[in-house]
Amino acid sequence: MLYAIIATDVPDSLENRLAARPAHLARLDDLKNQGRMVLAGPHPAVDSNDPGTAGFTGSLVVAEFDSLQAAEEWAAADPYKAAGVYGNVIVKPFKQVYP
């Protein structure tokens, strides 16, 4: 089943986000290589694809997991969580309708 992982960054976490980004992307690449990734990306803090020093307010990942528990465990082990970037993470079942 698909799950949406919706994470919210803590204020002033851009430096930590950038430092943890390679490890975070490696985990996303792993999901992609397994054919389990639907989409993933950050929420810019301003209305721009490149928010610069404004940074980001969080992230969204939609991917396939065996269960809600597996999705929650995967989210809890995210390098952004360990680096103190994510202050809150919500994991919810997701039903893709489009495309």
Gaussian input, Z-matrix of N, CA and C with variables (Angstrom, degrees):
# hf/3-21g

backbone

0 1
 N
 C     1     B1
 C     2     B2     1     A1
 N     3     B3     2     A2     1     D1
 C     4     B4     3     A3     2     D2
 C     5     B5     4     A4     3     D3
 N     6     B6     5     A5     4     D4
 C     7     B7     6     A6     5     D5
 C     8     B8     7     A7     6     D6
 N     9     B9     8     A8     7     D7
 C    10    B10     9     A9     8     D8
 C    11    B11    10    A10     9     D9
 N    12    B12    11    A11    10    D10
 C    13    B13    12    A12    11    D11
 C    14    B14    13    A13    12    D12
 N    15    B15    14    A14    13    D13
 C    16    B16    15    A15    14    D14
 C    17    B17    16    A16    15    D15
 N    18    B18    17    A17    16    D16
 C    19    B19    18    A18    17    D17
 C    20    B20    19    A19    18    D18
 N    21    B21    20    A20    19    D19
 C    22    B22    21    A21    20    D20
 C    23    B23    22    A22    21    D21
 N    24    B24    23    A23    22    D22
 C    25    B25    24    A24    23    D23
 C    26    B26    25    A25    24    D24
 N    27    B27    26    A26    25    D25
 C    28    B28    27    A27    26    D26
 C    29    B29    28    A28    27    D27
 N    30    B30    29    A29    28    D28
 C    31    B31    30    A30    29    D29
 C    32    B32    31    A31    30    D30
 N    33    B33    32    A32    31    D31
 C    34    B34    33    A33    32    D32
 C    35    B35    34    A34    33    D33
 N    36    B36    35    A35    34    D34
 C    37    B37    36    A36    35    D35
 C    38    B38    37    A37    36    D36
 N    39    B39    38    A38    37    D37
 C    40    B40    39    A39    38    D38
 C    41    B41    40    A40    39    D39
 N    42    B42    41    A41    40    D40
 C    43    B43    42    A42    41    D41
 C    44    B44    43    A43    42    D42
 N    45    B45    44    A44    43    D43
 C    46    B46    45    A45    44    D44
 C    47    B47    46    A46    45    D45
 N    48    B48    47    A47    46    D46
 C    49    B49    48    A48    47    D47
 C    50    B50    49    A49    48    D48
 N    51    B51    50    A50    49    D49
 C    52    B52    51    A51    50    D50
 C    53    B53    52    A52    51    D51
 N    54    B54    53    A53    52    D52
 C    55    B55    54    A54    53    D53
 C    56    B56    55    A55    54    D54
 N    57    B57    56    A56    55    D55
 C    58    B58    57    A57    56    D56
 C    59    B59    58    A58    57    D57
 N    60    B60    59    A59    58    D58
 C    61    B61    60    A60    59    D59
 C    62    B62    61    A61    60    D60
 N    63    B63    62    A62    61    D61
 C    64    B64    63    A63    62    D62
 C    65    B65    64    A64    63    D63
 N    66    B66    65    A65    64    D64
 C    67    B67    66    A66    65    D65
 C    68    B68    67    A67    66    D66
 N    69    B69    68    A68    67    D67
 C    70    B70    69    A69    68    D68
 C    71    B71    70    A70    69    D69
 N    72    B72    71    A71    70    D70
 C    73    B73    72    A72    71    D71
 C    74    B74    73    A73    72    D72
 N    75    B75    74    A74    73    D73
 C    76    B76    75    A75    74    D74
 C    77    B77    76    A76    75    D75
 N    78    B78    77    A77    76    D76
 C    79    B79    78    A78    77    D77
 C    80    B80    79    A79    78    D78
 N    81    B81    80    A80    79    D79
 C    82    B82    81    A81    80    D80
 C    83    B83    82    A82    81    D81
 N    84    B84    83    A83    82    D82
 C    85    B85    84    A84    83    D83
 C    86    B86    85    A85    84    D84
 N    87    B87    86    A86    85    D85
 C    88    B88    87    A87    86    D86
 C    89    B89    88    A88    87    D87
 N    90    B90    89    A89    88    D88
 C    91    B91    90    A90    89    D89
 C    92    B92    91    A91    90    D90
 N    93    B93    92    A92    91    D91
 C    94    B94    93    A93    92    D92
 C    95    B95    94    A94    93    D93
 N    96    B96    95    A95    94    D94
 C    97    B97    96    A96    95    D95
 C    98    B98    97    A97    96    D96
 N    99    B99    98    A98    97    D97
 C   100   B100    99    A99    98    D98
 C   101   B101   100   A100    99    D99
 N   102   B102   101   A101   100   D100
 C   103   B103   102   A102   101   D101
 C   104   B104   103   A103   102   D102
 N   105   B105   104   A104   103   D103
 C   106   B106   105   A105   104   D104
 C   107   B107   106   A106   105   D105
 N   108   B108   107   A107   106   D106
 C   109   B109   108   A108   107   D107
 C   110   B110   109   A109   108   D108
 N   111   B111   110   A110   109   D109
 C   112   B112   111   A111   110   D110
 C   113   B113   112   A112   111   D111
 N   114   B114   113   A113   112   D112
 C   115   B115   114   A114   113   D113
 C   116   B116   115   A115   114   D114
 N   117   B117   116   A116   115   D115
 C   118   B118   117   A117   116   D116
 C   119   B119   118   A118   117   D117
 N   120   B120   119   A119   118   D118
 C   121   B121   120   A120   119   D119
 C   122   B122   121   A121   120   D120
 N   123   B123   122   A122   121   D121
 C   124   B124   123   A123   122   D122
 C   125   B125   124   A124   123   D123
 N   126   B126   125   A125   124   D124
 C   127   B127   126   A126   125   D125
 C   128   B128   127   A127   126   D126
 N   129   B129   128   A128   127   D127
 C   130   B130   129   A129   128   D128
 C   131   B131   130   A130   129   D129
 N   132   B132   131   A131   130   D130
 C   133   B133   132   A132   131   D131
 C   134   B134   133   A133   132   D132
 N   135   B135   134   A134   133   D133
 C   136   B136   135   A135   134   D134
 C   137   B137   136   A136   135   D135
 N   138   B138   137   A137   136   D136
 C   139   B139   138   A138   137   D137
 C   140   B140   139   A139   138   D138
 N   141   B141   140   A140   139   D139
 C   142   B142   141   A141   140   D140
 C   143   B143   142   A142   141   D141
 N   144   B144   143   A143   142   D142
 C   145   B145   144   A144   143   D143
 C   146   B146   145   A145   144   D144
 N   147   B147   146   A146   145   D145
 C   148   B148   147   A147   146   D146
 C   149   B149   148   A148   147   D147
 N   150   B150   149   A149   148   D148
 C   151   B151   150   A150   149   D149
 C   152   B152   151   A151   150   D150
 N   153   B153   152   A152   151   D151
 C   154   B154   153   A153   152   D152
 C   155   B155   154   A154   153   D153
 N   156   B156   155   A155   154   D154
 C   157   B157   156   A156   155   D155
 C   158   B158   157   A157   156   D156
 N   159   B159   158   A158   157   D157
 C   160   B160   159   A159   158   D158
 C   161   B161   160   A160   159   D159
 N   162   B162   161   A161   160   D160
 C   163   B163   162   A162   161   D161
 C   164   B164   163   A163   162   D162
 N   165   B165   164   A164   163   D163
 C   166   B166   165   A165   164   D164
 C   167   B167   166   A166   165   D165
 N   168   B168   167   A167   166   D166
 C   169   B169   168   A168   167   D167
 C   170   B170   169   A169   168   D168
 N   171   B171   170   A170   169   D169
 C   172   B172   171   A171   170   D170
 C   173   B173   172   A172   171   D171
 N   174   B174   173   A173   172   D172
 C   175   B175   174   A174   173   D173
 C   176   B176   175   A175   174   D174
 N   177   B177   176   A176   175   D175
 C   178   B178   177   A177   176   D176
 C   179   B179   178   A178   177   D177
 N   180   B180   179   A179   178   D178
 C   181   B181   180   A180   179   D179
 C   182   B182   181   A181   180   D180
 N   183   B183   182   A182   181   D181
 C   184   B184   183   A183   182   D182
 C   185   B185   184   A184   183   D183
 N   186   B186   185   A185   184   D184
 C   187   B187   186   A186   185   D185
 C   188   B188   187   A187   186   D186
 N   189   B189   188   A188   187   D187
 C   190   B190   189   A189   188   D188
 C   191   B191   190   A190   189   D189
 N   192   B192   191   A191   190   D190
 C   193   B193   192   A192   191   D191
 C   194   B194   193   A193   192   D192
 N   195   B195   194   A194   193   D193
 C   196   B196   195   A195   194   D194
 C   197   B197   196   A196   195   D195
 N   198   B198   197   A197   196   D196
 C   199   B199   198   A198   197   D197
 C   200   B200   199   A199   198   D198
 N   201   B201   200   A200   199   D199
 C   202   B202   201   A201   200   D200
 C   203   B203   202   A202   201   D201
 N   204   B204   203   A203   202   D202
 C   205   B205   204   A204   203   D203
 C   206   B206   205   A205   204   D204
 N   207   B207   206   A206   205   D205
 C   208   B208   207   A207   206   D206
 C   209   B209   208   A208   207   D207
 N   210   B210   209   A209   208   D208
 C   211   B211   210   A210   209   D209
 C   212   B212   211   A211   210   D210
 N   213   B213   212   A212   211   D211
 C   214   B214   213   A213   212   D212
 C   215   B215   214   A214   213   D213
 N   216   B216   215   A215   214   D214
 C   217   B217   216   A216   215   D215
 C   218   B218   217   A217   216   D216
 N   219   B219   218   A218   217   D217
 C   220   B220   219   A219   218   D218
 C   221   B221   220   A220   219   D219
 N   222   B222   221   A221   220   D220
 C   223   B223   222   A222   221   D221
 C   224   B224   223   A223   222   D222
 N   225   B225   224   A224   223   D223
 C   226   B226   225   A225   224   D224
 C   227   B227   226   A226   225   D225
 N   228   B228   227   A227   226   D226
 C   229   B229   228   A228   227   D227
 C   230   B230   229   A229   228   D228
 N   231   B231   230   A230   229   D229
 C   232   B232   231   A231   230   D230
 C   233   B233   232   A232   231   D231
 N   234   B234   233   A233   232   D232
 C   235   B235   234   A234   233   D233
 C   236   B236   235   A235   234   D234
 N   237   B237   236   A236   235   D235
 C   238   B238   237   A237   236   D236
 C   239   B239   238   A238   237   D237
 N   240   B240   239   A239   238   D238
 C   241   B241   240   A240   239   D239
 C   242   B242   241   A241   240   D240
 N   243   B243   242   A242   241   D241
 C   244   B244   243   A243   242   D242
 C   245   B245   244   A244   243   D243
 N   246   B246   245   A245   244   D244
 C   247   B247   246   A246   245   D245
 C   248   B248   247   A247   246   D246
 N   249   B249   248   A248   247   D247
 C   250   B250   249   A249   248   D248
 C   251   B251   250   A250   249   D249
 N   252   B252   251   A251   250   D250
 C   253   B253   252   A252   251   D251
 C   254   B254   253   A253   252   D252
 N   255   B255   254   A254   253   D253
 C   256   B256   255   A255   254   D254
 C   257   B257   256   A256   255   D255
 N   258   B258   257   A257   256   D256
 C   259   B259   258   A258   257   D257
 C   260   B260   259   A259   258   D258
 N   261   B261   260   A260   259   D259
 C   262   B262   261   A261   260   D260
 C   263   B263   262   A262   261   D261
 N   264   B264   263   A263   262   D262
 C   265   B265   264   A264   263   D263
 C   266   B266   265   A265   264   D264
 N   267   B267   266   A266   265   D265
 C   268   B268   267   A267   266   D266
 C   269   B269   268   A268   267   D267
 N   270   B270   269   A269   268   D268
 C   271   B271   270   A270   269   D269
 C   272   B272   271   A271   270   D270
 N   273   B273   272   A272   271   D271
 C   274   B274   273   A273   272   D272
 C   275   B275   274   A274   273   D273
 N   276   B276   275   A275   274   D274
 C   277   B277   276   A276   275   D275
 C   278   B278   277   A277   276   D276
 N   279   B279   278   A278   277   D277
 C   280   B280   279   A279   278   D278
 C   281   B281   280   A280   279   D279
 N   282   B282   281   A281   280   D280
 C   283   B283   282   A282   281   D281
 C   284   B284   283   A283   282   D282
 N   285   B285   284   A284   283   D283
 C   286   B286   285   A285   284   D284
 C   287   B287   286   A286   285   D285
 N   288   B288   287   A287   286   D286
 C   289   B289   288   A288   287   D287
 C   290   B290   289   A289   288   D288
 N   291   B291   290   A290   289   D289
 C   292   B292   291   A291   290   D290
 C   293   B293   292   A292   291   D291
 N   294   B294   293   A293   292   D292
 C   295   B295   294   A294   293   D293
 C   296   B296   295   A295   294   D294

   B1=1.4429
   B2=1.5231
   B3=1.3246
   B4=1.4548
   B5=1.5251
   B6=1.3385
   B7=1.4645
   B8=1.5199
   B9=1.3239
   B10=1.4580
   B11=1.5212
   B12=1.3014
   B13=1.4635
   B14=1.5161
   B15=1.3283
   B16=1.4599
   B17=1.5273
   B18=1.3180
   B19=1.4578
   B20=1.5210
   B21=1.3253
   B22=1.4551
   B23=1.5254
   B24=1.3308
   B25=1.4650
   B26=1.5247
   B27=1.3190
   B28=1.4565
   B29=1.5378
   B30=1.3151
   B31=1.4688
   B32=1.5303
   B33=1.3097
   B34=1.4712
   B35=1.5299
   B36=1.3311
   B37=1.4668
   B38=1.5276
   B39=1.3306
   B40=1.4607
   B41=1.5288
   B42=1.3087
   B43=1.4702
   B44=1.5318
   B45=1.3200
   B46=1.4639
   B47=1.5272
   B48=1.3241
   B49=1.4734
   B50=1.5259
   B51=1.3144
   B52=1.4544
   B53=1.5274
   B54=1.3275
   B55=1.4648
   B56=1.5267
   B57=1.3241
   B58=1.4650
   B59=1.5272
   B60=1.3135
   B61=1.4651
   B62=1.5317
   B63=1.3387
   B64=1.4714
   B65=1.5379
   B66=1.3084
   B67=1.4692
   B68=1.5295
   B69=1.3170
   B70=1.4665
   B71=1.5304
   B72=1.3191
   B73=1.4581
   B74=1.5270
   B75=1.3084
   B76=1.4688
   B77=1.5274
   B78=1.3179
   B79=1.4702
   B80=1.5210
   B81=1.3277
   B82=1.4627
   B83=1.5299
   B84=1.3281
   B85=1.4617
   B86=1.5267
   B87=1.3105
   B88=1.4561
   B89=1.5334
   B90=1.3378
   B91=1.4696
   B92=1.5322
   B93=1.3124
   B94=1.4698
   B95=1.5210
   B96=1.3312
   B97=1.4610
   B98=1.5268
   B99=1.3190
   B100=1.4603
   B101=1.5348
   B102=1.3353
   B103=1.4500
   B104=1.5178
   B105=1.3308
   B106=1.4618
   B107=1.5283
   B108=1.3293
   B109=1.4600
   B110=1.5276
   B111=1.3215
   B112=1.4670
   B113=1.5198
   B114=1.3362
   B115=1.4601
   B116=1.5168
   B117=1.3180
   B118=1.4647
   B119=1.5135
   B120=1.3152
   B121=1.4502
   B122=1.5106
   B123=1.3285
   B124=1.4591
   B125=1.5273
   B126=1.3248
   B127=1.4646
   B128=1.5326
   B129=1.3487
   B130=1.4654
   B131=1.5326
   B132=1.3182
   B133=1.4694
   B134=1.5224
   B135=1.3250
   B136=1.4652
   B137=1.5238
   B138=1.2992
   B139=1.4604
   B140=1.5302
   B141=1.3414
   B142=1.4565
   B143=1.5231
   B144=1.3304
   B145=1.4636
   B146=1.5196
   B147=1.3221
   B148=1.4641
   B149=1.5266
   B150=1.3355
   B151=1.4582
   B152=1.5231
   B153=1.3199
   B154=1.4593
   B155=1.5133
   B156=1.3201
   B157=1.4651
   B158=1.5308
   B159=1.3441
   B160=1.4695
   B161=1.5222
   B162=1.3318
   B163=1.4530
   B164=1.5193
   B165=1.3171
   B166=1.4519
   B167=1.5207
   B168=1.3154
   B169=1.4732
   B170=1.5176
   B171=1.3167
   B172=1.4560
   B173=1.5119
   B174=1.3295
   B175=1.4582
   B176=1.5137
   B177=1.3288
   B178=1.4594
   B179=1.5210
   B180=1.3223
   B181=1.4545
   B182=1.5228
   B183=1.3264
   B184=1.4569
   B185=1.5195
   B186=1.3276
   B187=1.4615
   B188=1.5241
   B189=1.3240
   B190=1.4586
   B191=1.5285
   B192=1.3279
   B193=1.4618
   B194=1.5203
   B195=1.3227
   B196=1.4651
   B197=1.5162
   B198=1.3399
   B199=1.4669
   B200=1.5189
   B201=1.3198
   B202=1.4619
   B203=1.5203
   B204=1.3169
   B205=1.4630
   B206=1.5291
   B207=1.3304
   B208=1.4665
   B209=1.5229
   B210=1.3287
   B211=1.4657
   B212=1.5258
   B213=1.3244
   B214=1.4701
   B215=1.5183
   B216=1.3209
   B217=1.4618
   B218=1.5251
   B219=1.3339
   B220=1.4654
   B221=1.5243
   B222=1.3251
   B223=1.4640
   B224=1.5279
   B225=1.3116
   B226=1.4708
   B227=1.5248
   B228=1.3261
   B229=1.4644
   B230=1.5260
   B231=1.3284
   B232=1.4644
   B233=1.5290
   B234=1.3294
   B235=1.4641
   B236=1.5317
   B237=1.3325
   B238=1.4550
   B239=1.5249
   B240=1.3010
   B241=1.4664
   B242=1.5294
   B243=1.3350
   B244=1.4675
   B245=1.5247
   B246=1.3320
   B247=1.4659
   B248=1.5281
   B249=1.3297
   B250=1.4550
   B251=1.5176
   B252=1.3274
   B253=1.4638
   B254=1.5219
   B255=1.3134
   B256=1.4616
   B257=1.5186
   B258=1.3094
   B259=1.4580
   B260=1.5183
   B261=1.3377
   B262=1.4540
   B263=1.5266
   B264=1.3227
   B265=1.4590
   B266=1.5232
   B267=1.3251
   B268=1.4641
   B269=1.5239
   B270=1.3192
   B271=1.4599
   B272=1.5196
   B273=1.3520
   B274=1.4691
   B275=1.5204
   B276=1.3243
   B277=1.4578
   B278=1.5292
   B279=1.3312
   B280=1.4651
   B281=1.5181
   B282=1.3008
   B283=1.4598
   B284=1.5224
   B285=1.3218
   B286=1.4562
   B287=1.5140
   B288=1.3234
   B289=1.4586
   B290=1.5275
   B291=1.3222
   B292=1.4581
   B293=1.5149
   B294=1.2714
   B295=1.4667
   B296=1.5016
   A1=108.75
   A2=115.54
   A3=120.25
   A4=110.65
   A5=114.48
   A6=121.59
   A7=108.76
   A8=115.99
   A9=122.58
   A10=107.85
   A11=115.42
   A12=122.31
   A13=105.96
   A14=115.27
   A15=122.10
   A16=107.50
   A17=115.58
   A18=120.42
   A19=110.27
   A20=115.54
   A21=122.39
   A22=108.69
   A23=115.26
   A24=120.56
   A25=110.97
   A26=115.55
   A27=120.50
   A28=107.30
   A29=118.22
   A30=119.85
   A31=111.45
   A32=115.64
   A33=123.53
   A34=112.96
   A35=116.80
   A36=120.51
   A37=113.23
   A38=117.64
   A39=120.10
   A40=112.07
   A41=118.24
   A42=121.19
   A43=110.24
   A44=117.26
   A45=120.70
   A46=110.91
   A47=116.05
   A48=120.95
   A49=109.92
   A50=116.97
   A51=120.64
   A52=111.55
   A53=117.15
   A54=120.63
   A55=111.94
   A56=117.55
   A57=121.60
   A58=112.80
   A59=117.67
   A60=121.78
   A61=114.14
   A62=120.66
   A63=118.93
   A64=112.96
   A65=117.60
   A66=120.63
   A67=110.72
   A68=116.79
   A69=121.53
   A70=110.13
   A71=116.87
   A72=121.07
   A73=111.94
   A74=117.48
   A75=120.75
   A76=110.82
   A77=116.83
   A78=119.96
   A79=111.16
   A80=116.77
   A81=120.16
   A82=110.64
   A83=116.77
   A84=120.59
   A85=110.90
   A86=117.04
   A87=121.32
   A88=110.66
   A89=116.33
   A90=119.92
   A91=110.59
   A92=116.18
   A93=120.52
   A94=111.04
   A95=116.44
   A96=121.11
   A97=112.21
   A98=116.80
   A99=121.36
   A100=111.83
   A101=117.03
   A102=121.27
   A103=113.66
   A104=117.22
   A105=121.76
   A106=113.80
   A107=117.79
   A108=122.62
   A109=110.86
   A110=116.67
   A111=121.62
   A112=109.07
   A113=116.87
   A114=121.85
   A115=109.30
   A116=114.54
   A117=120.25
   A118=108.71
   A119=116.27
   A120=120.33
   A121=112.11
   A122=115.28
   A123=120.97
   A124=112.09
   A125=114.44
   A126=122.64
   A127=107.39
   A128=118.03
   A129=119.10
   A130=110.93
   A131=115.57
   A132=121.22
   A133=112.32
   A134=116.34
   A135=121.69
   A136=108.30
   A137=116.65
   A138=122.57
   A139=110.58
   A140=115.67
   A141=121.41
   A142=109.31
   A143=116.20
   A144=119.49
   A145=111.74
   A146=116.77
   A147=121.93
   A148=108.03
   A149=117.20
   A150=119.77
   A151=114.95
   A152=117.57
   A153=120.47
   A154=112.15
   A155=116.23
   A156=120.54
   A157=113.28
   A158=117.53
   A159=119.74
   A160=110.00
   A161=116.45
   A162=121.05
   A163=114.06
   A164=115.00
   A165=122.40
   A166=110.27
   A167=115.16
   A168=120.02
   A169=112.20
   A170=117.24
   A171=120.19
   A172=111.03
   A173=115.13
   A174=121.67
   A175=110.76
   A176=114.68
   A177=122.28
   A178=108.33
   A179=116.01
   A180=122.58
   A181=106.37
   A182=116.86
   A183=121.87
   A184=105.85
   A185=115.66
   A186=120.53
   A187=110.10
   A188=114.44
   A189=121.01
   A190=110.39
   A191=114.90
   A192=122.31
   A193=108.22
   A194=116.65
   A195=121.46
   A196=112.83
   A197=116.01
   A198=119.82
   A199=109.69
   A200=115.39
   A201=120.61
   A202=109.81
   A203=117.14
   A204=120.73
   A205=110.91
   A206=117.52
   A207=120.50
   A208=110.65
   A209=117.51
   A210=121.33
   A211=110.59
   A212=116.65
   A213=120.75
   A214=110.86
   A215=117.41
   A216=120.87
   A217=110.96
   A218=115.90
   A219=119.65
   A220=109.68
   A221=117.17
   A222=121.55
   A223=111.55
   A224=116.63
   A225=120.74
   A226=112.02
   A227=117.24
   A228=121.33
   A229=112.82
   A230=117.71
   A231=120.57
   A232=110.57
   A233=117.70
   A234=120.53
   A235=113.73
   A236=118.08
   A237=119.46
   A238=110.89
   A239=117.64
   A240=121.15
   A241=109.03
   A242=116.01
   A243=120.83
   A244=112.38
   A245=117.06
   A246=121.71
   A247=112.86
   A248=116.90
   A249=119.72
   A250=113.82
   A251=117.84
   A252=121.34
   A253=109.82
   A254=116.11
   A255=121.18
   A256=110.71
   A257=115.41
   A258=120.38
   A259=111.78
   A260=116.40
   A261=121.47
   A262=108.60
   A263=116.27
   A264=121.32
   A265=108.32
   A266=115.41
   A267=122.13
   A268=107.41
   A269=116.58
   A270=121.85
   A271=107.43
   A272=115.52
   A273=120.38
   A274=109.70
   A275=117.12
   A276=118.94
   A277=109.00
   A278=115.27
   A279=120.91
   A280=109.08
   A281=116.24
   A282=121.87
   A283=108.42
   A284=116.13
   A285=120.45
   A286=110.15
   A287=116.92
   A288=122.86
   A289=109.92
   A290=118.05
   A291=122.97
   A292=109.18
   A293=122.00
   A294=126.05
   A295=110.33
   D1=154.73
   D2=176.41
   D3=-86.49
   D4=148.94
   D5=177.58
   D6=-135.98
   D7=141.04
   D8=174.04
   D9=-98.28
   D10=126.89
   D11=176.07
   D12=-110.05
   D13=112.49
   D14=-174.08
   D15=-114.64
   D16=111.70
   D17=-175.51
   D18=-114.25
   D19=144.29
   D20=177.58
   D21=-115.97
   D22=128.88
   D23=178.88
   D24=-76.49
   D25=149.23
   D26=170.79
   D27=-77.28
   D28=156.46
   D29=178.72
   D30=-59.91
   D31=149.02
   D32=174.85
   D33=56.19
   D34=42.22
   D35=-177.65
   D36=-106.81
   D37=9.49
   D38=-175.08
   D39=-58.86
   D40=-43.75
   D41=-179.11
   D42=-60.07
   D43=-45.50
   D44=178.82
   D45=-66.05
   D46=-37.46
   D47=178.54
   D48=-61.10
   D49=-47.67
   D50=-178.69
   D51=-63.80
   D52=-38.22
   D53=179.67
   D54=-67.22
   D55=-36.69
   D56=-177.26
   D57=-89.66
   D58=-6.32
   D59=-173.32
   D60=-57.17
   D61=-45.72
   D62=-179.62
   D63=-57.25
   D64=-42.94
   D65=179.52
   D66=-68.79
   D67=-37.93
   D68=177.52
   D69=-62.66
   D70=-47.01
   D71=-179.54
   D72=-65.49
   D73=-34.21
   D74=178.25
   D75=-61.08
   D76=-40.17
   D77=178.08
   D78=-67.72
   D79=-38.63
   D80=177.12
   D81=-66.51
   D82=-40.38
   D83=176.57
   D84=-60.34
   D85=-37.29
   D86=178.31
   D87=-61.76
   D88=-45.64
   D89=176.59
   D90=-61.54
   D91=-42.76
   D92=179.87
   D93=-61.77
   D94=-45.47
   D95=-178.82
   D96=-65.28
   D97=-26.00
   D98=176.93
   D99=-84.59
   D100=-3.00
   D101=-179.05
   D102=75.23
   D103=21.76
   D104=-176.41
   D105=-103.77
   D106=-7.89
   D107=-176.45
   D108=-87.30
   D109=129.70
   D110=172.35
   D111=-97.47
   D112=-51.59
   D113=176.93
   D114=-163.83
   D115=158.98
   D116=177.41
   D117=-160.49
   D118=147.03
   D119=175.90
   D120=172.59
   D121=167.00
   D122=-178.93
   D123=-89.89
   D124=164.80
   D125=173.87
   D126=-103.43
   D127=106.35
   D128=178.33
   D129=-61.30
   D130=145.48
   D131=-179.24
   D132=-74.26
   D133=-17.40
   D134=177.47
   D135=-130.38
   D136=167.01
   D137=-176.03
   D138=-76.59
   D139=71.76
   D140=-177.56
   D141=-160.52
   D142=143.87
   D143=174.35
   D144=-67.74
   D145=-25.45
   D146=177.88
   D147=-122.05
   D148=89.63
   D149=-174.45
   D150=-76.59
   D151=-2.99
   D152=179.52
   D153=56.83
   D154=-134.69
   D155=-176.25
   D156=-72.14
   D157=-10.52
   D158=175.54
   D159=-66.42
   D160=-28.46
   D161=175.02
   D162=74.69
   D163=-146.85
   D164=-172.90
   D165=-134.12
   D166=158.70
   D167=179.42
   D168=-107.36
   D169=-4.80
   D170=179.83
   D171=160.09
   D172=-165.86
   D173=-176.69
   D174=-146.13
   D175=160.34
   D176=174.79
   D177=-131.72
   D178=131.46
   D179=173.52
   D180=-128.51
   D181=130.47
   D182=171.05
   D183=-120.58
   D184=117.97
   D185=-175.88
   D186=-150.41
   D187=165.74
   D188=-179.71
   D189=-91.92
   D190=132.75
   D191=175.14
   D192=-136.15
   D193=161.13
   D194=-179.54
   D195=-69.79
   D196=-26.10
   D197=-176.44
   D198=-162.29
   D199=166.59
   D200=174.95
   D201=-60.11
   D202=-41.85
   D203=179.49
   D204=-60.61
   D205=-42.83
   D206=179.06
   D207=-63.15
   D208=-40.56
   D209=178.24
   D210=-65.03
   D211=-42.31
   D212=178.99
   D213=-64.02
   D214=-41.52
   D215=179.13
   D216=-65.17
   D217=-41.14
   D218=178.24
   D219=-62.13
   D220=-45.74
   D221=-179.37
   D222=-63.22
   D223=-39.60
   D224=-178.61
   D225=-65.58
   D226=-24.70
   D227=-178.67
   D228=-93.18
   D229=7.97
   D230=-178.07
   D231=-65.11
   D232=136.27
   D233=177.68
   D234=-57.44
   D235=-29.60
   D236=176.34
   D237=-66.25
   D238=-34.57
   D239=177.02
   D240=-66.00
   D241=-47.46
   D242=-179.60
   D243=-63.40
   D244=-31.97
   D245=-178.43
   D246=-84.01
   D247=-0.67
   D248=179.15
   D249=80.06
   D250=17.77
   D251=178.50
   D252=-78.45
   D253=-48.54
   D254=-178.30
   D255=-84.85
   D256=125.71
   D257=174.99
   D258=-94.72
   D259=-30.49
   D260=-177.71
   D261=-143.35
   D262=135.87
   D263=178.24
   D264=-133.02
   D265=126.95
   D266=177.07
   D267=-114.71
   D268=134.33
   D269=176.59
   D270=-121.21
   D271=125.20
   D272=-176.49
   D273=-136.06
   D274=144.93
   D275=171.35
   D276=-58.75
   D277=147.95
   D278=-176.42
   D279=-135.71
   D280=131.55
   D281=176.61
   D282=-110.81
   D283=110.59
   D284=179.61
   D285=-76.14
   D286=125.66
   D287=177.31
   D288=-107.65
   D289=-42.42
   D290=178.63
   D291=-127.20
   D292=152.57
   D293=-17.21
   D294=-72.48

